[in-house]
Amino acid sequence: MTTSYQSKQGLFTRPVWLAIAACTLLAALLPIFNLAFAEGHALHVSAYTVALVGKFMCYALAALALDLVWGYTGILSLGHGVFFALGAYAHGMYLMRAIGDQGQYQSSLPDFMVFLDWKTYPWYWAFTEHFWYCMALVVLVPGVLAFVFGYFAFRSRIKGVYFSIITQAMTYAFMLLFFRNDTGFGGNNGFTDFKTILGHDITAPATRAVLFLLTLAFLLAALVGARAIVRSKLGRVLQGVRDSEARLMFLGYNPLWFKLFVWTLSAVLCGIAGALYVPQVGIINPSEMSPANSIEMVVWVAVGGRGTLIGPILGAFTVNGLKSWFTAALPELWLFALGLLFIVVTLFMQQGMLGVLNKLKRKKTAVVAEEAA
């Protein structure tokens, strides 16, 4: 069915592409204006705004990843937070090693390891002083976990609410594991107090600008790549899995490998989002793996409009923008507001914000047609 924001031929209409280009340009100008104009100038953009929008883009990338498995394949995951956090931890390992002896204890070991009386790095921290190796871990750790988990789950034909429950159990188990002090991942505090990245001061405005633009580039590339997948024969098969898996099997397709591919790809995208998140926010701890965070990702996709690609990005920015305002103005009411928002979307906006915009446009078109008649 053709809508105002996607079509059978191109998925996005020309006005949507123009809107994407305009938003990309506007976002790219934020760090440039932060560097080019002094504080107090009318065109100056604060470092806080740059960091906040950069964080939202990381969330948007995670929401886009979730939309591929939920919106287009019908697999509702309540555990994507673990993939996001594992990517962040993999990058955080490198950033912790890059601190060197600049920590509080002036040791070659991170402060938390000195405090816990560790004498040497654990084996799984080997080679993490190399940037390229940690970037490989960003992709491989979430990807391998997703592949192994997905293979056994999909082969056993676990789906629906049962699949959602075991994904939530998975992220909860990882959260408990990483909270332990003896695992070598910082316990409650996680990784923080980063100093440099590739030899550059991580807090310098120029470094922040590069990280911001890199995040924007990854988000745009992921959107274009996801669009290519959805438009391809693979995308049609994935939607067949969502709409009628039994009929797809009757036609001779084995859904296992299709579901496993998109599930693993989605996990890798989440890991990349986490890796981009940690240097901009400056901390990663086990709370990122909490089931509540994974549920919030589902809310972002639902609010924006699942199965639209653009909707989850819009939802991530909208919900997190509201969260930033609520947690500053009315912090005790945020969870109530989030719950109410999800109820409203579930009952009255099942196609999300984009669905509402589409209905309004159709009504306007119908009114114009009646007046013309």
Secondary structure, DSSP 4 states (H G I P E B T S, - for coil): ---SS--TTTSS-HHHHHHHHHHHHHHHHHHHHHHHS-TTSTT---HHHHHHHHHHHHHHHHHHHHHHHHTTT----S-HHHHHHHHHHHHHHHHHHHHTT-STT--SS-HHHHHTT--S--GGGTTTTSHHHHHHHHHHHHHHHHHHHHHHHHHTT--THHHHHHHHHHHHHHHHHHHSGGGSS-TTT-EE---EETTEETTSHHHHHHHHHHHHHHHHHHHHHHHHHHHSHHHHHHHHHHHHHHHHHHTT--HHHHHHHHHHHHHHHHHHHHHHHHHHH-EE-GGGGSHHHHHHHHHHHHHH-TTSSHHHHHHHHHHHHHHHHHHHH-GGGHHHHHHHHHHHHHHH-TTHHHHHHHHHHHHHHHHHHHHH-
